[in-house]
Amino acid sequence: MPVFKVKVKWGKEVYPDVEINTDEPPLVFKAQLFALTGVNPVRQKVMMKGGTLKDDVWGNVQIVEGQNILMMGSKDEDVPKEPTIKPMFVEDMTETQLATVTNMPAGLTNLGNTCYLNATVQCLKTVPELRQALSDFNAASSSTLSNFVPAEKITIALSNLYQTMESNQTIPPLVLLQVLHQAFPRFAEKVEGHYMQQDANECWVELVRMLQQKLPALKNKNDEKQITNYKSAIDQFFGGSFDVEWKCVESDVEEVTKTTESFLQLSCFISQEVKYMHSGLKNRMQENITKHSPVLGKDAVYTKTSKIKRLPAYLTIQFVRFFYKEKDRINAKILKDIKFPIEFDAFELCTPELQEKLVPVRTKFQELEDKLAHVGVKSTAKELADSKNEEKPTAPYWFEDDYGSNNSGYYSLQAVLTHKGRSSSSGHYVGWVRHSPTSDKWIKCDDDTVTSVTTEDILKLSGGGDWHCAYVLLYGPKLLPADNSSASS
């Protein structure tokens, strides 16, 4: 593989040992320069021996080890703005312009069947604690990502991408895609010169596992009572655990064995009788598994019963919609309509010990509902609308000794990753995200097209046809207003 290290000069700045791989398109090298300088590839003029570098082909340029390369271009914020702005009506605006003026989040450019990555990035971005952990992440200073291990490369790339997305403009996730391909070559597979479509949940799982290795846990700055320590922010905010009991069906003599298992996702298995997400999750909590019995000395059927002993703040639920079809050699899709709630109660899935701990905060939620039911008839429509739009302080959603847990069992849906098509290796993925944890406003993130949608639109994603089907759901903690919490105390 022809890889060279070169020296890049940009104004007064000099960047030594920047890698160029001429097997990749020049746009990848420009993406590295973008990460180093903040100059968007469309504004870059890269000059070297043989001419000016293009985006798609290397042409006549000649690269040698240690070569000096000159880059010209300004950051977006340094480019002078036009003194006069022509008036424009909303009806005449493009989707991108509309997203900018309405404070929509940034879209992500599809770099060739990369909608699976774009949808995943948009959904994970709805977790403020994850954004905070990525913002706080400090890697050793280096001019090139090549000096880091894959997990660190992905963590740095995602951190930089989220910071760039704060501009609310469409961004090409070039660097993140490049390091993802390096860490997991299967995502870089091509057919006829184009990247193959990939499974979005596989991408989600791999990204989260990479972050789990390198992203430190957050400290609760307002409370010194934190007892449970976590190595990773992922374990802290996304990780839960089961108490598991194994009972041998074929033996009355063999004792019940108990184990503990951790999880970053719950699976909703779709069978003929499952119509709702909750029943799909419950079916997964009790299942029959064949394994070796030391008492019988042979393989036997065991009933595996799981109960959640730790609820994470953010609960990821995968709808198991794909199965391998031997005849067609594809991951075929189950299109069945599976209803999911905007607000989810996990109380029934928990151990009795955890249920008991959840009761105090659940009581406060009940008191709030009773209060709203009593005074609700007196509130005008305008007052209700104003109260929803106003960001009010909220009570802690975690247990006092476990920052990152859920202390009520109540969740609010905040992101849905959908698939449209008939197999995981084809079709199209889209991210649907809540504007903020306390907002009723939803946003459809379809690559670089970002538009407002309603809660009714979200509920239509339950499946049943060729429209977008919910594939991965991300639930966040249901937030209790701080004034109600203090009143109850």
Backbone torsions as a table, in degrees:
resi	resn	phi	psi	omega
1	MET	NA	120.6	-177.1
2	PRO	-74.0	93.8	179.1
3	VAL	-114.4	129.7	-179.5
4	PHE	-126.0	150.3	172.0
5	LYS	-106.1	127.5	-175.2
6	VAL	-127.4	167.8	177.7
7	LYS	-109.6	124.6	-177.7
8	VAL	-108.7	127.3	177.7
9	LYS	-108.8	127.0	177.8
10	TRP	-134.2	104.0	-174.9
11	GLY	61.3	-123.8	178.9
12	LYS	-89.5	-7.6	-177.7
13	GLU	-88.9	142.4	176.4
14	VAL	-128.5	128.9	-179.5
15	TYR	-116.4	104.4	-179.9
16	PRO	-82.5	158.5	171.9
17	ASP	57.8	42.2	173.6
18	VAL	-87.2	129.5	-174.7
19	GLU	-82.4	139.3	171.1
20	ILE	-122.6	127.8	174.6
21	ASN	-114.9	108.3	-175.1
22	THR	-77.1	-1.7	171.6
23	ASP	-78.2	-20.3	179.3
24	GLU	-99.1	156.5	179.8
25	PRO	-63.9	152.1	-179.2
26	PRO	-56.4	-24.7	-178.6
27	LEU	-61.5	-29.5	178.2
28	VAL	-67.0	-41.4	176.8
29	PHE	-64.1	-41.2	178.0
30	LYS	-64.3	-31.7	176.7
31	ALA	-66.0	-36.8	175.1
32	GLN	-62.8	-42.4	178.2
33	LEU	-64.3	-35.4	177.3
34	PHE	-62.2	-42.3	179.4
35	ALA	-65.5	-33.3	-178.4
36	LEU	-79.7	-39.9	-169.5
37	THR	-110.6	-22.1	-174.6
38	GLY	82.8	6.2	179.3
39	VAL	-89.2	118.7	-179.4
40	ASN	-58.1	139.9	-179.8
41	PRO	-52.8	-31.2	-179.0
42	VAL	-70.6	-18.7	179.4
43	ARG	-100.2	-2.4	-176.7
44	GLN	-83.5	136.7	168.8
45	LYS	-122.2	106.7	-174.6
46	VAL	-105.4	118.7	-175.4
47	MET	-117.7	137.5	179.2
48	MET	-154.3	-178.8	-179.2
49	LYS	-62.1	122.3	-180.0
50	GLY	109.4	-9.2	176.6
51	GLY	131.3	-162.5	-178.6
52	THR	-97.0	136.7	-175.2
53	LEU	-74.2	132.1	176.1
54	LYS	-93.1	179.0	-178.3
55	ASP	-84.8	-34.1	-169.1
56	ASP	-107.0	-29.8	-178.1
57	VAL	-132.8	151.9	179.8
58	TRP	-79.1	-26.1	176.0
59	GLY	62.3	-133.3	-176.0
60	ASN	-91.1	1.2	-177.2
61	VAL	-67.7	143.3	-178.6
62	GLN	-115.8	126.7	-178.5
63	ILE	-109.2	130.8	173.9
64	VAL	-130.9	159.3	-179.5
65	GLU	-61.6	132.3	177.7
66	GLY	77.7	9.6	-176.2
67	GLN	-64.8	145.3	175.2
68	ASN	-88.3	129.3	-179.3
69	ILE	-124.8	135.6	-179.6
70	LEU	-104.9	129.0	176.0
71	MET	-119.0	133.9	176.1
72	MET	-119.4	148.3	179.4
73	GLY	148.6	156.1	-177.9
74	SER	-116.5	149.5	172.3
75	LYS	-64.5	156.0	-179.7
76	ASP	-56.8	-38.8	-176.3
77	GLU	-73.8	-17.4	-179.9
78	ASP	-90.4	-9.4	-178.9
79	VAL	-77.2	126.4	-178.8
80	PRO	-60.5	138.7	178.1
81	LYS	-87.0	149.4	176.2
82	GLU	-64.5	135.6	-177.7
83	PRO	-66.7	-29.3	-179.7
84	THR	-119.4	138.2	179.5
85	ILE	-115.9	125.3	179.1
86	LYS	-70.2	135.5	178.4
87	PRO	-63.6	140.7	-179.9
88	MET	-137.0	135.1	178.6
89	PHE	-87.3	151.9	-179.1
90	VAL	-56.1	-37.9	-178.0
91	GLU	-63.6	-23.8	-177.2
92	ASP	-94.5	-4.3	-174.7
93	MET	-81.2	148.5	171.5
94	THR	-77.3	169.5	179.1
95	GLU	-59.2	-39.4	-178.9
96	THR	-65.8	-45.1	178.8
97	GLN	-62.5	-41.1	-179.5
98	LEU	-64.0	-39.3	178.8
99	ALA	-62.8	-36.0	-178.3
100	THR	-68.7	-48.2	-174.9
101	VAL	-75.5	-22.2	-179.9
102	THR	-98.8	15.0	178.1
103	ASN	60.0	36.7	175.9
104	MET	-74.9	151.8	175.6
105	PRO	-67.4	162.7	-178.4
106	ALA	-68.9	142.5	171.5
107	GLY	-86.1	169.7	179.6
108	LEU	-125.7	131.0	-178.7
109	THR	-68.0	135.7	173.1
110	ASN	-80.3	117.0	-175.7
111	LEU	-95.6	22.6	179.4
112	GLY	107.6	88.7	-177.1
113	ASN	56.4	38.4	178.3
114	THR	-109.7	20.2	178.5
115	CYS	-63.2	-27.8	178.9
116	TYR	-62.1	-39.0	178.8
117	LEU	-74.1	-44.0	-178.7
118	ASN	-59.8	-44.5	-179.0
119	ALA	-64.9	-39.9	179.0
120	THR	-63.5	-46.8	-179.6
121	VAL	-60.1	-42.6	-178.2
122	GLN	-66.8	-40.2	-179.5
123	CYS	-67.3	-45.5	-179.6
124	LEU	-65.7	-27.7	-178.7
125	LYS	-65.6	-16.2	-179.2
126	THR	-74.5	-7.7	-179.1
127	VAL	-91.8	105.0	-176.2
128	PRO	-61.8	-34.5	179.9
129	GLU	-67.8	-33.0	176.2
130	LEU	-67.5	-43.1	177.2
131	ARG	-61.1	-39.7	179.5
132	GLN	-65.1	-44.8	179.9
133	ALA	-62.3	-40.4	178.2
134	LEU	-67.9	-37.2	178.5
135	SER	-66.3	-35.5	-179.8
136	ASP	-79.6	-13.3	-173.5
137	PHE	-65.3	125.7	179.7
138	ASN	-117.5	115.0	174.3
139	ALA	-100.5	156.1	177.1
140	ALA	-59.3	139.3	-176.7
141	SER	-65.6	135.5	179.0
142	SER	-159.4	151.4	-178.0
143	SER	-83.7	-10.2	-177.3
144	THR	-145.0	145.2	179.7
145	LEU	-69.4	-14.6	-174.4
146	SER	-65.1	-16.9	-178.7
147	ASN	-82.1	-3.1	-176.4
148	PHE	-106.9	159.3	174.6
149	VAL	-76.4	161.1	-175.0
150	PRO	-53.4	-44.0	-178.4
151	ALA	-61.0	-38.4	180.0
152	GLU	-72.1	-37.6	176.9
153	LYS	-58.9	-46.7	-178.2
154	ILE	-66.3	-40.1	179.3
155	THR	-63.2	-44.0	179.0
156	ILE	-65.1	-44.8	-177.3
157	ALA	-63.2	-41.8	179.6
158	LEU	-69.0	-38.0	176.9
159	SER	-60.8	-46.9	179.5
160	ASN	-64.9	-38.5	-179.1
161	LEU	-65.0	-44.3	179.6
162	TYR	-63.6	-36.4	177.1
163	GLN	-65.6	-41.6	179.9
164	THR	-67.0	-34.0	-179.1
165	MET	-68.3	-13.4	177.8
166	GLU	-65.0	-16.4	179.0
167	SER	-73.1	-9.6	-179.8
168	ASN	61.9	24.6	175.7
169	GLN	-114.8	155.2	-179.2
170	THR	-62.4	132.0	-174.9
171	ILE	-122.5	136.1	170.7
172	PRO	-86.0	117.5	-177.2
173	PRO	-78.5	55.7	-172.1
174	LEU	-65.2	-47.4	-175.6
175	VAL	-66.9	-43.9	178.8
176	LEU	-61.4	-42.0	179.2
177	LEU	-63.3	-40.6	-179.5
178	GLN	-62.7	-47.2	-177.7
179	VAL	-72.5	-29.0	174.4
180	LEU	-64.7	-43.0	177.6
181	HIS	-62.7	-37.7	179.3
182	GLN	-67.9	-40.3	-178.1
183	ALA	-74.8	-35.8	-176.5
184	PHE	-133.2	87.0	-175.3
185	PRO	-56.9	-22.1	-179.2
186	ARG	-64.8	-27.6	177.8
187	PHE	-73.7	-11.3	-179.7
188	ALA	-100.0	4.9	-179.5
189	GLU	-62.2	142.9	-176.5
190	LYS	-125.3	153.5	171.6
191	VAL	-130.6	121.7	-179.0
192	GLU	53.6	40.6	175.1
193	GLY	83.3	-0.6	-178.8
194	HIS	-117.6	146.2	177.0
195	TYR	-61.3	140.8	176.7
196	MET	-78.5	150.4	172.7
197	GLN	-66.7	144.3	-178.3
198	GLN	-123.2	166.9	179.1
199	ASP	-79.9	121.6	-175.4
200	ALA	-65.8	-34.9	180.0
201	ASN	-69.7	-34.9	174.6
202	GLU	-62.2	-41.4	177.2
203	CYS	-63.0	-45.2	178.8
204	TRP	-56.6	-49.8	-177.3
205	VAL	-62.3	-44.3	-177.9
206	GLU	-67.7	-40.7	177.8
207	LEU	-61.6	-46.4	-178.3
208	VAL	-64.0	-39.5	178.9
209	ARG	-65.9	-36.9	176.4
210	MET	-64.8	-44.1	178.1
211	LEU	-64.8	-34.8	-180.0
212	GLN	-59.6	-31.3	-177.4
213	GLN	-77.7	-29.3	-169.6
214	LYS	-122.5	-16.1	-173.0
215	LEU	-91.3	110.6	-176.5
216	PRO	-65.3	155.9	177.9
217	ALA	-67.6	156.2	177.3
218	LEU	-92.2	148.9	174.3
219	LYS	-100.4	141.5	175.8
220	ASN	-80.6	102.5	-173.1
221	LYS	-67.9	-21.8	-175.9
222	ASN	-94.3	0.0	-175.1
223	ASP	-147.3	125.1	-178.8
224	GLU	-93.9	6.1	-174.3
225	LYS	-87.8	4.7	-178.4
226	GLN	-59.5	120.4	-178.7
227	ILE	-106.8	-45.3	-178.6
228	THR	-71.4	122.5	-178.9
229	ASN	-105.6	137.9	179.4
230	TYR	-124.2	143.2	176.5
231	LYS	-76.9	-28.2	-172.2
232	SER	-131.1	145.6	174.4
233	ALA	-65.6	-26.2	178.5
234	ILE	-67.8	-48.4	176.1
235	ASP	-60.6	-37.2	-175.3
236	GLN	-67.2	-45.0	-172.0
237	PHE	-107.3	-20.2	-178.0
238	PHE	-114.8	-12.7	-171.3
239	GLY	-93.9	131.2	174.5
240	GLY	-122.0	179.1	178.6
241	SER	-145.7	150.4	179.0
242	PHE	-109.1	147.1	157.3
243	ASP	-94.1	125.2	-173.9
244	VAL	-119.5	133.5	175.0
245	GLU	-115.5	134.8	178.3
246	TRP	-114.0	118.6	179.2
247	LYS	-120.7	121.7	179.7
248	CYS	-73.9	121.7	-177.5
249	VAL	-73.1	-28.7	-172.2
250	GLU	-94.2	1.7	-178.0
251	SER	-140.8	130.2	174.6
252	ASP	-89.0	-12.1	-175.9
253	VAL	-85.9	-38.1	-175.0
254	GLU	-66.7	129.9	-178.1
255	GLU	-73.8	153.7	175.2
256	VAL	-70.2	130.2	178.2
257	THR	-104.4	147.1	-177.6
258	LYS	-122.0	135.9	178.2
259	THR	-137.4	172.3	176.1
260	THR	-124.3	135.4	178.3
261	GLU	-128.1	144.7	177.2
262	SER	-101.8	158.3	177.8
263	PHE	-148.0	152.7	171.6
264	LEU	-114.1	-10.7	178.4
265	GLN	-144.7	148.7	166.5
266	LEU	-104.3	147.8	-178.8
267	SER	-109.0	131.2	174.2
268	CYS	-103.8	102.1	-178.8
269	PHE	-80.3	137.2	-175.0
270	ILE	-105.1	113.0	176.8
271	SER	-120.7	-179.1	-175.3
272	GLN	-62.4	-35.2	-176.3
273	GLU	-88.8	-11.4	-177.8
274	VAL	-79.7	124.6	177.2
275	LYS	-122.0	-16.4	-176.9
276	TYR	-129.4	149.4	-178.6
277	MET	-57.7	-41.9	-176.2
278	HIS	-60.1	-42.2	179.8
279	SER	-70.2	-33.8	175.7
280	GLY	-64.3	-36.0	177.4
281	LEU	-71.0	-41.9	-179.2
282	LYS	-63.4	-38.1	178.5
283	ASN	-61.6	-34.0	-179.9
284	ARG	-71.7	-23.7	-176.1
285	MET	-76.9	-19.2	175.3
286	GLN	-136.2	117.5	-176.2
287	GLU	-146.9	159.4	177.5
288	ASN	-98.9	130.9	-177.9
289	ILE	-132.1	136.6	177.5
290	THR	-93.0	125.8	176.0
291	LYS	-152.1	173.7	-175.2
292	HIS	-71.7	133.0	176.3
293	SER	-101.9	118.3	178.9
294	PRO	-67.7	-26.1	179.8
295	VAL	-75.8	-46.0	-179.1
296	LEU	-82.6	-19.4	-179.1
297	GLY	71.0	25.0	179.2
298	LYS	-155.4	173.8	174.8
299	ASP	-70.1	136.8	-179.2
300	ALA	-142.0	163.1	-179.9
301	VAL	-87.0	129.0	177.2
302	TYR	-116.4	144.8	169.5
303	THR	-93.4	117.9	179.6
304	LYS	-100.3	116.6	-179.4
305	THR	-114.0	122.7	-177.5
306	SER	-115.9	138.6	173.9
307	LYS	-132.2	140.1	-177.5
308	ILE	-76.5	126.4	177.9
309	LYS	-104.7	-16.4	174.3
310	ARG	-141.0	119.7	177.2
311	LEU	-94.7	125.6	177.0
312	PRO	-78.3	161.5	177.6
313	ALA	-60.2	-38.7	-176.8
314	TYR	-118.6	119.6	-174.2
315	LEU	-106.9	118.9	178.5
316	THR	-98.3	128.4	-178.8
317	ILE	-124.9	122.2	177.7
318	GLN	-100.3	128.0	171.0
319	PHE	-83.8	118.1	-176.4
320	VAL	-78.6	82.3	-173.9
321	ARG	-94.8	-12.3	-174.1
322	PHE	-112.9	140.4	174.7
323	PHE	-141.6	151.1	-176.1
324	TYR	-78.5	123.1	179.7
325	LYS	-99.6	107.3	-173.5
326	GLU	-59.7	-40.3	-175.6
327	LYS	-61.3	-47.0	-177.6
328	ASP	-95.7	-7.2	-179.7
329	ARG	55.8	47.8	176.9
330	ILE	-139.2	161.1	172.0
331	ASN	-84.0	92.8	-177.3
332	ALA	-73.6	159.7	-171.8
333	LYS	-112.1	139.6	172.4
334	ILE	-91.7	113.3	-173.8
335	LEU	-87.0	0.4	-171.2
336	LYS	-54.4	142.7	178.2
337	ASP	-74.6	115.1	177.2
338	ILE	-121.0	111.7	-177.3
339	LYS	-72.6	140.8	176.1
340	PHE	-131.2	149.8	-177.0
341	PRO	-92.4	154.4	171.2
342	ILE	-71.4	-36.8	175.4
343	GLU	-117.9	128.5	-172.4
344	PHE	-120.1	136.8	178.1
345	ASP	-112.4	115.3	-176.7
346	ALA	-94.2	6.8	-173.7
347	PHE	-53.8	-43.9	-174.9
348	GLU	-66.7	-20.4	-177.2
349	LEU	-89.1	-1.5	-171.1
350	CYS	-97.6	163.0	174.9
351	THR	-69.0	155.7	177.3
352	PRO	-56.8	-36.6	-179.6
353	GLU	-63.9	-43.6	179.2
354	LEU	-69.7	-39.7	178.6
355	GLN	-55.6	-41.5	179.6
356	GLU	-63.1	-38.5	179.6
357	LYS	-70.4	-26.3	-177.5
358	LEU	-77.8	-21.0	-170.9
359	VAL	-57.6	-45.9	-175.4
360	PRO	-55.9	-47.0	-177.9
361	VAL	-73.6	-33.3	176.3
362	ARG	-62.6	-35.8	177.5
363	THR	-63.1	-38.2	178.6
364	LYS	-66.7	-38.1	175.4
365	PHE	-62.6	-40.8	179.8
366	GLN	-64.8	-40.5	177.5
367	GLU	-61.9	-39.9	178.6
368	LEU	-64.7	-43.5	179.3
369	GLU	-62.3	-40.7	178.5
370	ASP	-64.5	-39.5	-179.8
371	LYS	-66.0	-43.7	179.7
372	LEU	-65.8	-37.3	178.7
373	ALA	-65.2	-33.3	-178.1
374	HIS	-74.1	-40.8	-175.7
375	VAL	-100.5	-5.0	-173.6
376	GLY	-58.2	-37.3	-177.3
377	VAL	-67.5	-19.2	-177.8
378	LYS	-88.1	-12.9	-177.3
379	SER	-85.0	136.5	176.9
380	THR	-81.6	163.4	179.6
381	ALA	-60.0	-38.6	-179.3
382	LYS	-65.3	-41.6	179.3
383	GLU	-63.7	-41.0	178.4
384	LEU	-63.7	-41.5	179.7
385	ALA	-64.9	-42.1	180.0
386	ASP	-64.9	-38.4	-178.7
387	SER	-67.7	-31.0	179.3
388	LYS	-74.8	-34.5	-176.9
389	ASN	-79.8	-21.6	-176.8
390	GLU	-81.8	129.3	178.1
391	GLU	-82.0	106.9	-177.8
392	LYS	-102.2	153.7	177.3
393	PRO	-64.7	145.2	-178.1
394	THR	-123.2	156.8	179.4
395	ALA	-76.8	159.4	176.8
396	PRO	-58.2	136.0	179.5
397	TYR	-96.0	1.7	-174.8
398	TRP	-114.6	161.4	173.1
399	PHE	-71.4	149.3	-174.0
400	GLU	-55.5	-37.0	-176.4
401	ASP	-99.5	9.6	-175.3
402	ASP	-146.4	77.5	179.1
403	TYR	-66.4	121.6	-176.7
404	GLY	112.7	-2.8	178.1
405	SER	-93.4	179.8	174.6
406	ASN	-116.7	124.3	-172.8
407	ASN	-101.3	9.5	-179.1
408	SER	-128.5	-26.0	-173.8
409	GLY	86.0	-5.9	179.0
410	TYR	-91.6	136.8	179.3
411	TYR	-130.9	152.6	172.7
412	SER	-119.4	133.9	179.2
413	LEU	-65.7	132.5	179.1
414	GLN	-130.8	-6.5	174.3
415	ALA	-160.3	143.4	176.7
416	VAL	-132.6	127.1	174.2
417	LEU	-103.7	122.6	-175.4
418	THR	-115.1	159.8	175.0
419	HIS	-127.1	136.4	175.7
420	LYS	-120.2	118.0	-177.0
421	GLY	145.3	-169.3	-173.8
422	ARG	-114.5	-8.9	177.2
423	SER	-148.8	156.7	-176.5
424	SER	-68.5	-20.9	-178.5
425	SER	-95.9	14.3	175.4
426	SER	-149.2	-176.2	178.8
427	GLY	84.5	-156.4	-172.3
428	HIS	-145.7	138.7	178.9
429	TYR	-108.4	143.3	-179.9
430	VAL	-138.9	145.3	174.9
431	GLY	-104.2	133.1	177.8
432	TRP	-119.1	117.7	-169.9
433	VAL	-127.9	147.2	174.0
434	ARG	-76.9	139.2	-175.1
435	HIS	-60.6	-40.3	174.7
436	SER	-156.3	161.8	-175.0
437	PRO	-57.1	-28.8	-177.6
438	THR	-106.0	12.6	-176.6
439	SER	-100.5	151.3	173.2
440	ASP	-95.4	4.2	-176.8
441	LYS	-89.3	132.7	179.4
442	TRP	-117.4	154.2	-176.7
443	ILE	-133.1	133.6	176.2
444	LYS	-95.4	118.1	-179.4
445	CYS	-106.1	91.7	-179.0
446	ASP	-103.8	83.2	-173.5
447	ASP	55.1	-117.3	-176.5
448	ASP	-88.9	0.2	178.3
449	THR	-101.5	115.8	-176.0
450	VAL	-119.8	120.0	-175.6
451	THR	-136.7	156.0	177.1
452	SER	-79.7	142.2	175.3
453	VAL	-136.9	170.4	-178.1
454	THR	-103.8	168.2	176.1
455	THR	-60.9	-35.0	177.8
456	GLU	-61.6	-37.7	177.1
457	ASP	-62.8	-37.4	-179.8
458	ILE	-66.0	-42.5	-178.5
459	LEU	-67.4	-19.9	178.0
460	LYS	-77.5	-2.8	-177.0
461	LEU	-87.6	15.7	-174.1
462	SER	-76.7	-9.5	177.3
463	GLY	103.9	-167.9	179.5
464	GLY	105.5	-1.4	179.8
465	GLY	-167.6	-159.7	-176.7
466	ASP	-87.5	2.4	175.2
467	TRP	-73.6	172.4	179.8
468	HIS	-56.3	129.2	179.3
469	CYS	-111.6	134.8	175.9
470	ALA	-59.3	129.7	-179.4
471	TYR	-118.4	-45.6	176.2
472	VAL	-131.1	128.9	176.9
473	LEU	-111.3	141.8	175.8
474	LEU	-121.5	114.9	178.4
475	TYR	-102.7	136.9	174.9
476	GLY	-110.0	170.4	-177.6
477	PRO	-66.8	136.4	172.6
478	LYS	-71.5	128.0	-170.6
479	LEU	-96.5	133.2	179.5
480	LEU	-97.9	127.2	177.6
481	PRO	-54.7	138.6	-174.6
482	ALA	-63.2	-35.2	-177.8
483	ASP	-66.1	-35.4	178.3
484	ASN	-68.5	-37.3	-179.7
485	SER	-64.4	-45.7	-178.0
486	SER	-67.9	-35.4	179.2
487	ALA	-63.4	-41.2	-179.6
488	SER	-67.7	-36.1	-179.2
489	SER	-64.4	NA	NA
